Amino acid sequence: MLNFNFLNTKTIICVGVLMASYSNSSAQGISRSQLAGQQNVITTAVPFLTITPDSRRAALGDAGVASSPDANSIFWNTAALAFVEDEQKSGLSISYAPWLRSLVPGISYNQIAAYGKVSKRSVLAGSFRFFSFGDINFTDDVGNPLGVFNPSEFAIDVAYASQLSKNWAIGTNLRFINSNLAGTRPLNGITPKVGRSGAGDLSAIYKNKIFKKIKGDEKKINYSFGLSLQNLGAKITYSDKTNREFIPALMRIGTAWSYDIDEYNSITAMLDFTKLMVPTPGIVVVKGYTGADSLDFDNNVLFERTRNDDPVITAAINSFADAPGGFAEEMKEWNYSFGIEYTYAKQFMVRAGYFNEPETKGNRKYATAGFGLKYKLFGLDAAYIIPFQQSHPLQNQLRFTLKFDFGAFKDPEANN
């Protein structure tokens, strides 16, 4: 159970202001090229929207935008659902993760997702994601209790996918987001609001296969390329319209390659690249402006960038060229992840992966591992995170997913 004291909150805000003041005052003499090596982490509201919900992709280093379809494809690439097999006409997935359990008890992340084919080429899907922060004890400035509250956030998705051809499919999601971090009762003269927003995803996938002769035998290699633009939607506020924050608009691109070694053994490799499409904080150079004291070596003014008033689409487009460190910093805003999955008899899976975030953008680096079991209509996936830093908040992080293939009810021999 957490203790939340508004005096501590004010202290944190003051420290933040002091740090910002130091950054501005120390900007004198800084050239644009020098900014590329500084810490400049991009933050947004409702970051739970970027957390991997299912255990299969979590064990693959958080890669999955081009992965084979299941109910959790609604998070990664809805378009993939258009390629579900005819015998897998509907499915359900339930995921649970006791989040950050080594740091704070009581936090959890949960998702339920389902899909169903509505025609030979089209699929409808939906999901519900819920993030609980556990119980928080609110106190006033002198420590008097003000009550207990359970902050939480959730997102509801409705999605549609359709095949355009034998190889291409597209998908779209509509999403409602609710973020209740402090309730609505006044606390120390502050009346918070529940943050709400709407967003959407656009996704596409290309699937094909090639045949190669290996040791005299013709072998099939399946491959796919995926693209997903996620959380394109309205900014969110917890107070008034003048204090709005971006939600984590995201671009995912990736590929997956699968090779059947023989009748019983197969292997799949995945590689994803991910980038936030929101403004990069930092310092911007304005040439020819002489009304300020903070100047670079070329007598151009440096000031802190504030882009919260930019329209969402404009900010998303500009995010590919707005880093104050120029191209070098832009390249550091891309995370990459990859994973390998070994499958035996389509029933037992072993997985491993790696996730990398550049040091100046958050420095999340960890390996992942996990396994999967599938028998007829039932499946179980588990994943484990292995951070490369000691005492990392994500250490000992486990998550589990149950999957159900309702098509197996109609075909008892399926997946035998």
NULUM-159000 format. One line per 4 residues: their letters; for each residue x, y, z of N, C-alpha, C. Coordinates in steps of 0.05 Angstrom, whole numbers. Layout:
BEGIN
a> X Y Z X Y Z X Y Z | ...;
***
This chain:
BEGIN
mlnf> 17 -24 0 0 0 0 18 25 0 | 12 44 -17 28 68 -20 18 90 -3 | 35 107 7 27 132 21 32 155 1 | 11 171 -3 13 193 -22 9 219 -6;
nfln> 30 234 -3 29 259 12 33 283 -7 | 14 301 -7 15 323 -25 39 342 -20 | 49 342 5 74 357 10 97 345 -6 | 98 318 -7 119 305 -22 116 312 -52;
tkti> 91 313 -61 86 319 -89 96 347 -96 | 90 366 -78 99 394 -82 129 395 -82 | 142 379 -65 171 379 -64 182 369 -90 | 170 347 -101 179 336 -127 177 357 -149;
icvg> 154 372 -149 149 392 -169 171 414 -167 | 177 422 -142 197 443 -138 224 434 -148 | 232 409 -142 257 398 -152 257 398 -182 | 235 391 -194 233 392 -224 237 420 -235;
vlma> 225 440 -221 228 468 -230 257 476 -227 | 270 468 -205 298 476 -201 316 463 -223 | 310 438 -229 325 424 -250 321 438 -277 | 296 446 -283 291 460 -308 306 487 -308;
sysn> 306 501 -285 320 527 -284 350 523 -289 | 361 501 -277 390 496 -281 395 490 -310 | 377 475 -323 382 469 -352 382 494 -368 | 363 512 -363 361 536 -378 385 554 -374;
ssaq> 394 556 -348 416 574 -343 442 563 -353 | 444 536 -354 469 524 -364 469 520 -394 | 448 530 -407 447 527 -436 465 546 -451 | 475 566 -437 493 585 -450 518 570 -459;
gisr> 526 575 -484 549 562 -494 545 534 -505 | 520 524 -505 515 497 -515 508 499 -545 | 521 483 -561 514 482 -589 494 460 -594 | 480 462 -616 459 442 -622 471 414 -624;
sqla> 495 411 -635 506 384 -637 513 372 -611 | 518 388 -590 525 377 -564 501 365 -550 | 476 372 -559 452 362 -545 447 332 -551 | 460 321 -571 454 294 -579 461 273 -558;
gqqn> 480 280 -541 489 260 -521 476 263 -494 | 457 282 -491 445 287 -465 421 269 -460 | 414 265 -434 390 251 -427 366 268 -436 | 348 256 -450 325 271 -460 302 251 -465;
vitt> 291 241 -443 271 220 -444 244 232 -451 | 230 219 -470 203 228 -478 183 215 -459 | 165 232 -447 145 222 -429 117 229 -440 | 97 213 -433 69 218 -441 51 210 -418;
avpf> 26 217 -421 5 207 -403 -1 178 -411 | -16 164 -394 -25 136 -397 -5 118 -410 | 20 116 -399 40 99 -412 33 69 -411 | 13 61 -396 5 33 -395 -3 23 -423;
ltit> -11 42 -440 -19 34 -467 3 22 -484 | 28 25 -475 51 15 -490 62 -11 -478 | 51 -20 -455 61 -44 -442 51 -69 -456 | 68 -88 -462 60 -113 -474 41 -128 -456;
pdsr> 17 -134 -466 -3 -147 -449 0 -178 -448 | 9 -190 -470 8 -219 -472 36 -231 -468 | 36 -256 -458 61 -269 -450 77 -279 -474 | 64 -286 -496 79 -296 -519 99 -275 -529;
raal> 89 -251 -536 106 -230 -547 125 -219 -525 | 116 -219 -500 133 -210 -478 158 -228 -476 | 155 -254 -481 177 -272 -481 195 -270 -505 | 185 -256 -526 200 -252 -551 212 -224 -551;
gdag> 218 -213 -528 231 -187 -527 213 -164 -534 | 187 -168 -531 166 -147 -538 166 -142 -568 | 170 -163 -584 168 -161 -613 143 -177 -621 | 128 -166 -641 105 -180 -649 87 -167 -670;
vass> 96 -145 -682 79 -131 -701 75 -147 -727 | 92 -166 -732 88 -183 -756 84 -212 -748 | 76 -218 -724 74 -245 -714 48 -258 -724 | 47 -285 -722 23 -299 -730 -1 -291 -712;
pdan> -25 -292 -723 -48 -281 -709 -58 -298 -686 | -68 -284 -666 -84 -295 -644 -100 -272 -632 | -114 -277 -610 -131 -256 -599 -116 -231 -591 | -90 -234 -584 -74 -211 -575 -63 -195 -598;
sifw> -68 -203 -622 -60 -187 -645 -74 -160 -645 | -96 -157 -631 -110 -131 -629 -92 -110 -617 | -72 -118 -600 -53 -99 -589 -30 -93 -608 | -21 -113 -623 3 -111 -639 -3 -102 -668;
ntaa> -21 -115 -681 -27 -109 -709 -53 -123 -716 | -75 -108 -714 -101 -119 -719 -104 -132 -746 | -89 -121 -766 -91 -131 -793 -84 -161 -794 | -67 -170 -776 -58 -199 -776 -82 -217 -772;
lafv> -103 -208 -758 -126 -225 -752 -140 -233 -777 | -137 -219 -799 -150 -226 -824 -139 -252 -835 | -116 -261 -825 -104 -286 -835 -107 -309 -816 | -125 -307 -797 -130 -331 -780 -141 -353 -797;
edeq> -133 -378 -790 -141 -401 -805 -172 -405 -803 | -183 -418 -824 -212 -422 -824 -222 -439 -800 | -205 -457 -791 -213 -474 -768 -210 -459 -741 | -198 -435 -742 -195 -419 -718 -213 -394 -720;
ksgl> -239 -399 -722 -257 -377 -728 -261 -358 -705 | -255 -366 -681 -258 -348 -658 -239 -357 -636 | -232 -337 -619 -213 -343 -598 -215 -323 -576 | -204 -330 -553 -204 -313 -529 -177 -315 -515;
sisy> -168 -293 -504 -143 -292 -489 -147 -276 -463 | -135 -286 -441 -136 -272 -415 -108 -271 -405 | -98 -246 -400 -70 -242 -391 -70 -228 -364 | -49 -236 -348 -46 -224 -321 -16 -221 -316;
apwl> -10 -197 -304 18 -192 -296 18 -176 -270 | 30 -186 -249 34 -170 -224 57 -151 -229 | 50 -127 -238 70 -108 -249 87 -95 -227 | 113 -93 -233 133 -80 -215 131 -91 -187;
rslv> 128 -117 -184 123 -128 -157 148 -127 -140 | 172 -124 -152 196 -121 -136 199 -93 -124 | 183 -74 -135 185 -46 -126 162 -39 -108 | 137 -44 -117 113 -36 -102 93 -59 -104;
pgis> 83 -69 -82 62 -90 -83 35 -79 -91 | 19 -96 -102 -9 -89 -108 -14 -78 -136 | 6 -74 -152 2 -64 -179 -1 -87 -198 | -20 -86 -216 -24 -107 -235 -34 -97 -262;
ynqi> -29 -112 -283 -37 -105 -310 -51 -129 -322 | -75 -125 -332 -92 -147 -341 -105 -140 -368 | -109 -160 -384 -123 -157 -410 -140 -181 -416 | -163 -176 -428 -179 -197 -440 -184 -188 -469;
aayg> -179 -206 -488 -183 -200 -516 -196 -223 -530 | -212 -217 -550 -227 -238 -565 -230 -229 -594 | -234 -249 -611 -239 -243 -640 -258 -264 -651 | -270 -257 -673 -288 -276 -687 -289 -269 -717;
kvsk> -288 -289 -734 -290 -284 -763 -319 -279 -770 | -323 -257 -786 -350 -250 -794 -354 -257 -824 | -333 -263 -838 -334 -272 -866 -307 -286 -872 | -304 -296 -896 -280 -310 -903 -255 -292 -901;
rsvl> -259 -266 -905 -236 -247 -906 -236 -227 -883 | -257 -227 -866 -259 -205 -846 -262 -216 -818 | -252 -200 -799 -253 -208 -771 -260 -184 -754 | -277 -188 -734 -282 -168 -713 -268 -177 -687;
agsf> -259 -157 -672 -244 -163 -647 -250 -142 -627 | -244 -148 -602 -247 -129 -580 -228 -136 -557 | -222 -116 -541 -205 -121 -518 -211 -102 -495 | -203 -110 -471 -206 -92 -448 -180 -95 -432;
rffs> -166 -73 -429 -141 -72 -414 -145 -56 -388 | -135 -66 -366 -139 -54 -340 -113 -53 -324 | -105 -29 -316 -81 -26 -300 -88 -15 -273 | -81 -30 -251 -87 -22 -224 -62 -14 -210;
fgdi> -62 9 -196 -39 18 -181 -38 9 -153 | -58 -7 -144 -59 -14 -116 -71 8 -99 | -73 3 -73 -85 23 -55 -64 44 -47 | -74 69 -47 -57 92 -39 -70 106 -15;
nftd> -55 111 6 -64 126 29 -59 156 24 | -80 172 22 -77 201 18 -75 214 46 | -56 232 49 -53 248 73 -50 277 67 | -56 294 86 -52 323 82 -23 330 88;
dvgn> -17 357 89 10 366 92 23 358 118 | 7 353 138 18 346 165 14 317 171 | 5 301 152 3 272 155 -23 262 164 | -44 279 166 -70 269 174 -82 253 151;
plgv> -94 230 157 -105 213 135 -129 226 121 | -130 224 95 -152 234 79 -167 212 65 | -160 187 70 -174 165 58 -156 148 40 | -167 126 32 -153 107 14 -166 107 -13;
fnps> -149 106 -33 -159 106 -61 -144 86 -78 | -157 74 -97 -144 55 -115 -143 67 -144 | -121 81 -151 -119 92 -178 -119 69 -198 | -131 75 -221 -131 54 -242 -135 68 -269;
efai> -128 53 -290 -132 62 -317 -142 38 -334 | -159 44 -354 -167 22 -372 -171 33 -400 | -171 14 -419 -175 20 -447 -193 -1 -459 | -213 7 -474 -231 -11 -488 -228 -8 -518;
dvay> -223 -30 -532 -219 -30 -561 -240 -45 -575 | -248 -35 -598 -264 -49 -618 -248 -48 -644 | -245 -70 -658 -227 -71 -681 -239 -87 -704 | -229 -81 -727 -238 -95 -752 -213 -100 -770;
asql> -212 -124 -781 -190 -130 -800 -201 -143 -825 | -189 -138 -848 -198 -150 -873 -175 -155 -892 | -177 -177 -906 -157 -183 -927 -163 -168 -952 | -143 -155 -963 -146 -141 -988 -139 -160 -1012;
sknw> -122 -179 -1006 -113 -198 -1027 -102 -222 -1012 | -91 -240 -1028 -79 -264 -1016 -56 -257 -997 | -43 -235 -1001 -19 -228 -985 -22 -204 -967 | -42 -186 -973 -44 -162 -958 -69 -161 -941;
aigt> -67 -148 -918 -90 -143 -901 -87 -117 -886 | -109 -104 -879 -108 -79 -864 -126 -82 -839 | -122 -65 -819 -139 -66 -796 -141 -39 -783 | -161 -35 -767 -165 -10 -753 -177 -15 -725;
nlrf> -170 1 -706 -180 0 -679 -192 26 -671 | -213 26 -655 -224 49 -641 -221 44 -611 | -211 64 -596 -204 59 -568 -214 81 -550 | -226 73 -528 -234 92 -507 -215 88 -483;
insn> -204 110 -473 -184 110 -452 -195 124 -427 | -193 112 -404 -201 124 -379 -179 122 -359 | -170 145 -347 -148 146 -329 -157 160 -303 | -160 145 -282 -169 156 -256 -147 153 -236;
lagt> -130 174 -233 -106 172 -217 -110 183 -188 | -130 200 -183 -133 211 -157 -162 214 -149 | -181 203 -164 -209 207 -157 -218 234 -165 | -240 243 -153 -252 269 -160 -258 286 -135;
rpln> -250 276 -111 -256 292 -88 -233 311 -83 | -239 335 -72 -218 355 -67 -198 345 -46 | -172 349 -52 -151 342 -34 -132 365 -31 | -131 377 -6 -113 400 -2 -119 423 -21;
gitp> -144 427 -27 -151 449 -44 -149 443 -74 | -141 419 -81 -139 411 -109 -161 392 -116 | -176 397 -137 -197 379 -146 -188 366 -172 | -178 341 -171 -170 328 -195 -193 319 -212;
kvgr> -188 312 -237 -209 302 -255 -200 274 -266 | -219 260 -274 -213 234 -288 -206 241 -317 | -182 231 -325 -174 236 -353 -187 217 -372 | -197 227 -394 -210 210 -414 -201 219 -442;
sgag> -199 199 -459 -191 205 -487 -201 184 -505 | -201 190 -531 -207 170 -552 -184 169 -571 | -179 145 -582 -156 142 -601 -163 120 -620 | -145 117 -640 -148 96 -659 -122 85 -669;
dlsa> -122 61 -681 -98 49 -693 -104 44 -723 | -83 45 -738 -84 37 -766 -61 17 -770 | -67 -6 -783 -46 -26 -786 -48 -40 -812 | -26 -52 -821 -25 -67 -846 -4 -89 -843;
iykn> -8 -110 -858 11 -133 -857 12 -146 -885 | 36 -154 -891 41 -169 -917 52 -196 -910 | 40 -217 -920 50 -244 -915 55 -259 -941 | 76 -275 -942 82 -290 -966 100 -313 -958;
kifk> 109 -329 -977 127 -351 -971 146 -355 -995 | 168 -367 -989 188 -374 -1010 195 -403 -1006 | 205 -416 -1027 213 -443 -1025 243 -445 -1032 | 258 -459 -1014 286 -463 -1018 293 -492 -1016;
kikg> 312 -500 -1033 322 -528 -1032 344 -530 -1011 | 340 -546 -991 359 -550 -970 365 -579 -968 | 390 -587 -973 399 -615 -973 381 -632 -991 | 374 -620 -1014 359 -635 -1034 329 -634 -1030;
dekk> 320 -625 -1007 291 -623 -1001 282 -594 -1004 | 258 -591 -1015 246 -565 -1018 233 -557 -992 | 242 -535 -980 231 -525 -955 217 -499 -958 | 196 -495 -943 180 -471 -944 188 -452 -921;
inys> 192 -427 -928 197 -406 -908 175 -385 -910 | 160 -382 -889 139 -361 -887 151 -336 -876 | 143 -313 -888 153 -287 -877 130 -267 -879 | 133 -246 -862 113 -225 -861 126 -199 -853;
fgls> 114 -177 -861 122 -150 -854 98 -135 -843 | 101 -122 -820 78 -109 -808 84 -80 -802 | 63 -63 -802 64 -35 -795 40 -28 -779 | 43 -15 -756 21 -7 -740 25 21 -728;
lqnl> 6 39 -733 6 66 -721 -15 65 -699 | -6 69 -675 -23 64 -652 -27 89 -635 | -50 90 -621 -57 111 -602 -57 139 -615 | -67 141 -639 -71 167 -652 -97 179 -642;
gaki> -95 197 -623 -120 207 -612 -116 232 -596 | -138 240 -583 -139 266 -568 -120 266 -544 | -110 289 -538 -95 293 -513 -113 289 -489 | -100 285 -466 -115 279 -442 -108 300 -421;
tysd> -128 306 -403 -123 325 -382 -134 315 -356 | -121 323 -334 -131 316 -307 -139 340 -291 | -140 363 -305 -148 388 -291 -166 405 -309 | -154 418 -329 -170 435 -347 -158 434 -375;
ktnr> -171 447 -394 -163 445 -422 -136 458 -428 | -127 474 -409 -101 487 -414 -78 470 -406 | -83 448 -392 -62 429 -384 -67 402 -396 | -62 399 -422 -67 374 -436 -40 360 -442;
efip> -41 334 -440 -17 318 -445 -22 299 -469 | 0 293 -483 -2 274 -505 -5 246 -494 | -21 229 -508 -21 201 -502 1 188 -520 | 10 164 -515 33 153 -528 28 142 -557;
almr> 25 161 -576 23 154 -604 49 139 -611 | 46 117 -626 68 99 -629 69 87 -658 | 93 85 -669 96 70 -694 111 45 -688 | 100 22 -698 114 -4 -697 118 -14 -726;
igta> 142 -22 -732 147 -35 -757 164 -60 -751 | 159 -81 -766 175 -105 -761 170 -127 -781 | 185 -149 -776 183 -172 -794 185 -197 -778 | 174 -219 -789 176 -246 -777 181 -266 -798;
wsyd> 199 -286 -792 206 -307 -811 203 -334 -797 | 190 -352 -810 184 -378 -798 193 -401 -817 | 207 -421 -805 218 -443 -821 211 -469 -808 | 199 -487 -823 192 -514 -814 216 -532 -819;
idey> 230 -539 -797 254 -556 -800 246 -584 -810 | 225 -595 -798 214 -620 -807 185 -621 -799 | 173 -644 -799 145 -647 -793 138 -638 -765 | 156 -640 -746 150 -634 -718 164 -609 -707;
nsit> 185 -600 -720 201 -578 -709 200 -554 -728 | 196 -530 -716 197 -505 -731 209 -483 -714 | 218 -462 -727 230 -440 -713 221 -414 -726 | 216 -394 -709 207 -367 -719 225 -346 -706;
amld> 232 -326 -722 248 -303 -713 233 -278 -719 | 233 -259 -701 219 -233 -704 238 -210 -697 | 233 -188 -711 249 -163 -706 230 -139 -708 | 229 -123 -688 211 -99 -687 228 -74 -682;
ftkl> 218 -51 -694 228 -25 -687 205 -8 -679 | 209 8 -657 187 23 -646 195 52 -640 | 177 71 -645 183 99 -640 158 113 -630 | 161 130 -609 139 147 -600 136 170 -620;
mvpt> 111 176 -627 105 198 -646 93 221 -630 | 109 232 -611 101 255 -595 125 274 -594 | 121 299 -587 143 318 -587 166 310 -568 | 190 315 -577 214 311 -561 219 335 -544;
pgiv> 221 333 -517 227 356 -501 256 364 -505 | 263 388 -496 291 396 -497 294 425 -504 | 314 431 -520 322 458 -527 320 462 -557 | 310 484 -565 307 490 -594 323 516 -600;
vvkg> 334 517 -624 350 540 -632 334 558 -650 | 334 584 -644 320 604 -661 340 624 -670 | 345 625 -696 365 642 -707 354 671 -709 | 372 690 -705 365 718 -709 348 731 -687;
ytga> 343 716 -665 328 727 -643 347 737 -621 | 344 762 -613 364 774 -595 353 782 -568 | 328 774 -562 315 783 -537 319 765 -514 | 339 749 -513 343 730 -490 373 728 -484;
dsld> 379 718 -461 406 716 -451 420 690 -458 | 405 669 -462 417 643 -467 424 640 -497 | 449 642 -504 457 641 -532 476 618 -536 | 476 607 -560 496 586 -567 520 600 -578;
fdnn> 539 584 -589 564 595 -599 560 613 -623 | 537 609 -637 531 625 -661 512 648 -655 | 509 655 -630 491 676 -621 461 671 -628 | 454 646 -629 425 638 -632 414 632 -605;
vlfe> 389 640 -600 377 636 -574 370 607 -570 | 373 598 -545 365 571 -537 343 574 -516 | 321 560 -520 300 560 -499 287 533 -498 | 274 528 -476 261 502 -472 237 499 -491;
rtrn> 236 476 -504 215 471 -523 189 463 -508 | 167 475 -515 141 466 -505 123 463 -529 | 114 438 -534 99 432 -558 71 421 -551 | 62 424 -527 36 412 -519 13 424 -534;
ddpv> 16 447 -546 -6 459 -561 -8 450 -590 | 12 435 -599 12 425 -627 -11 406 -631 | -25 406 -653 -45 386 -659 -32 358 -660 | -48 338 -654 -37 311 -651 -24 301 -677;
itaa> -36 305 -699 -25 296 -725 0 311 -732 | -1 338 -727 23 354 -733 46 345 -715 | 41 340 -690 62 331 -672 73 304 -680 | 55 286 -689 64 260 -698 83 262 -722;
insf> 76 279 -741 93 283 -765 120 296 -757 | 118 317 -741 142 331 -733 161 314 -715 | 149 293 -702 165 277 -683 189 263 -697 | 188 261 -723 210 247 -738 233 267 -744;
adap> 230 292 -736 251 311 -742 252 334 -722 | 244 329 -697 243 351 -678 262 348 -654 | 279 328 -655 298 324 -632 318 347 -632 | 323 359 -609 341 382 -607 370 374 -615;
ggfa> 377 348 -612 403 339 -619 406 332 -649 | 386 338 -665 387 332 -693 384 303 -700 | 395 295 -723 391 268 -733 402 247 -714 | 425 253 -702 437 233 -683 418 227 -660;
eemk> 404 247 -650 385 242 -628 360 228 -639 | 351 236 -663 327 223 -675 331 193 -677 | 354 184 -684 359 156 -687 358 141 -660 | 364 156 -639 364 144 -612 335 142 -601;
ewny> 316 153 -616 288 151 -607 275 125 -617 | 290 108 -631 279 83 -640 288 61 -621 | 270 46 -611 276 21 -596 275 -2 -615 | 291 -23 -609 289 -47 -624 286 -71 -606;
sfgi> 273 -92 -616 269 -116 -601 269 -140 -620 | 278 -162 -611 277 -186 -628 273 -211 -611 | 263 -232 -623 257 -256 -608 258 -280 -626 | 263 -304 -614 263 -329 -628 245 -349 -613;
eyty> 229 -363 -629 210 -382 -618 214 -410 -631 | 219 -430 -615 221 -457 -624 195 -472 -617 | 184 -486 -637 158 -500 -633 162 -530 -639 | 152 -546 -621 152 -575 -626 123 -586 -628;
akqf> 118 -598 -650 92 -611 -656 68 -592 -652 | 73 -566 -656 53 -546 -654 39 -545 -626 | 53 -557 -607 41 -559 -580 59 -548 -558 | 85 -547 -562 104 -538 -541 122 -518 -553;
mvra> 124 -494 -540 140 -472 -550 160 -462 -529 | 185 -457 -538 205 -444 -521 213 -418 -534 | 215 -396 -518 219 -370 -530 241 -355 -515 | 254 -337 -530 274 -319 -518 275 -294 -534;
gyfn> 284 -272 -522 285 -247 -536 302 -226 -522 | 303 -202 -535 318 -180 -524 305 -154 -532 | 304 -135 -513 293 -108 -518 315 -88 -512 | 317 -67 -529 337 -47 -526 325 -19 -530;
epet> 330 -2 -510 324 26 -512 349 42 -507 | 356 62 -525 381 77 -521 383 90 -494 | 408 93 -485 413 102 -458 401 129 -452 | 402 148 -472 393 175 -467 362 177 -469;
kgnr> 348 156 -476 319 156 -479 305 138 -459 | 319 130 -438 306 113 -418 323 90 -409 | 339 79 -427 359 59 -421 346 33 -411 | 323 25 -421 312 -1 -415 326 -22 -433;
kyat> 339 -41 -420 352 -62 -434 348 -88 -418 | 336 -107 -431 331 -132 -416 328 -155 -436 | 334 -179 -426 329 -204 -441 302 -215 -431 | 291 -232 -447 265 -244 -440 266 -274 -446;
agfg> 249 -289 -432 248 -318 -437 219 -327 -430 | 212 -350 -441 185 -360 -435 179 -385 -449 | 155 -396 -444 147 -421 -457 117 -419 -463 | 108 -438 -480 80 -440 -487 72 -469 -489;
lkyk> 47 -474 -481 35 -501 -484 9 -498 -498 | 3 -517 -516 -23 -516 -530 -34 -545 -532 | -59 -548 -524 -72 -574 -527 -101 -570 -534 | -108 -577 -559 -135 -574 -570 -144 -545 -567;
lfgl> -164 -540 -550 -175 -513 -549 -161 -495 -529 | -143 -506 -514 -131 -492 -491 -101 -486 -496 | -92 -462 -488 -64 -455 -489 -55 -439 -465 | -30 -442 -458 -18 -427 -435 9 -416 -443;
daay> 13 -390 -439 39 -377 -444 49 -365 -418 | 75 -365 -414 88 -351 -391 113 -337 -401 | 119 -314 -388 142 -299 -396 156 -288 -371 | 182 -284 -374 199 -274 -352 219 -254 -363;
iipf> 222 -231 -348 240 -210 -357 266 -213 -341 | 289 -209 -355 315 -210 -342 330 -184 -347 | 326 -164 -330 340 -138 -334 370 -141 -331 | 385 -124 -345 414 -124 -344 425 -107 -321;
qqsh> 408 -93 -307 417 -77 -284 407 -89 -258 | 424 -87 -238 416 -97 -211 395 -79 -199 | 377 -91 -183 356 -76 -169 338 -61 -188 | 334 -72 -212 317 -60 -232 288 -64 -225;
plqn> 270 -44 -230 241 -47 -223 228 -71 -237 | 239 -79 -260 226 -101 -275 237 -129 -268 | 256 -130 -249 267 -156 -242 245 -174 -229 | 248 -200 -234 229 -220 -224 201 -215 -235;
qlrf> 199 -203 -259 173 -197 -271 163 -222 -286 | 141 -233 -277 128 -255 -290 101 -246 -301 | 92 -259 -322 65 -255 -333 55 -280 -345 | 29 -283 -346 16 -307 -355 -7 -300 -374;
tlkf> -12 -318 -393 -34 -315 -412 -48 -342 -417 | -74 -342 -415 -90 -365 -422 -103 -359 -449 | -102 -378 -467 -115 -375 -494 -134 -398 -499 | -156 -391 -512 -176 -411 -519 -183 -408 -549;
dfga> -182 -431 -562 -189 -433 -590 -216 -446 -593 | -237 -430 -596 -264 -442 -596 -270 -458 -622 | -253 -455 -642 -256 -472 -666 -252 -501 -660 | -237 -507 -639 -232 -535 -632 -257 -549 -622;
fkdp> -278 -534 -613 -303 -547 -605 -316 -560 -629 | -314 -547 -653 -327 -558 -676 -310 -579 -690 | -284 -578 -686 -266 -597 -698 -250 -611 -677 | -259 -633 -665 -246 -647 -643 -218 -656 -651;
eann> -212 -660 -677 -186 -669 -685 -166 -646 -689 | -176 -621 -687 -158 -599 -692 -136 -598 -671 | -112 -591 -680 -89 -588 -663 -80 -613 -649 | -90 -636 -657 -82 -662 -645 -54 -670 -656;
***
